[in-house]
């Protein structure tokens, strides 16, 4: 599968009527993996249906939106037995199998079954977009523990978004400010 690179790939995972940003871990010589927190809709759907699509999007606000809000039915497109985001630039369909369990998480092995590029081209490096991804990851943790360290990171990310982002990145920042109650 050519869309994933070694490391952690930030994507929007779609399961049955659900979307959430998540990292797909790819290590040399291993199958792709996800770590899912117990109690999430993504975890529940993967265990129930056994599939997930990894959606690659160039719209930063979608990461923030789906981290704290639900996907609407009109934002999903059926792909056989799976679904993907209608706004995806590319997507990979996977079968998914839980292979390990801890007290708080499941480790899931992913087996690719399809890959489609819908919008060919490259995504330019944009520090504002990248800061939205970092702020979203930090915000999903911050809302649970209100860590001072995470707040500092979020503030730093917000400042990068303000300086380097465009209209969509600024919209994502607003969503994240509302979710975290950190307003800069």
C-alpha positions, 0 to 999 in steps of 0.5 A: 500500500503506497499511501502509508509511510513508515512511522505514524500516519495521521488519518481519519478512520471511518467505521460503520457510521463513524469517523475519528482521527487516529494514527496508523502505525507502520513499522518496517516488515510489519503489518499496519496497526492501530491502538484503540482506546476501549469505550470508543465508537471506533473500537466498538465498530472494529470489533463488531464489523471487522473493517476500517477505512483510512481516509487521507484528507487535505481539509484540516478542519475535518480532523478537529471536527471528527475528533469532537463531533459525529459524522453525518450520513451525507458525509460518507460514501459506501464502498462495498461493505465499507464506508469512506469519507466523501471528502477523502483525497484517498483512502485504504480499506482494511480488514481489522483484527484485535490481536492484543488487549490491555486494561485500556486499549486494543492493538489491532492488526490491519490487512489492506484490501483496497486503496484508491486515490481520488484526488491525485497530486501532492499536499504542500507542507503547511505548518498551519495544517500540521499544527492542527494535527498536533493540536487535535491529538493534544486536545483529545488527551487534554479534555480528559486530564487538563494537563498543564503540559498539554495546555502549553502544547495546545497554545503553541499549536494555536499560535502556529495555526494563527501565524501559518494557517489559512481559512480552513486551519483557522476554522479548525482552531476555533473548533478546538478552542471550543472543545478545550475551552482554551481561547487565544 
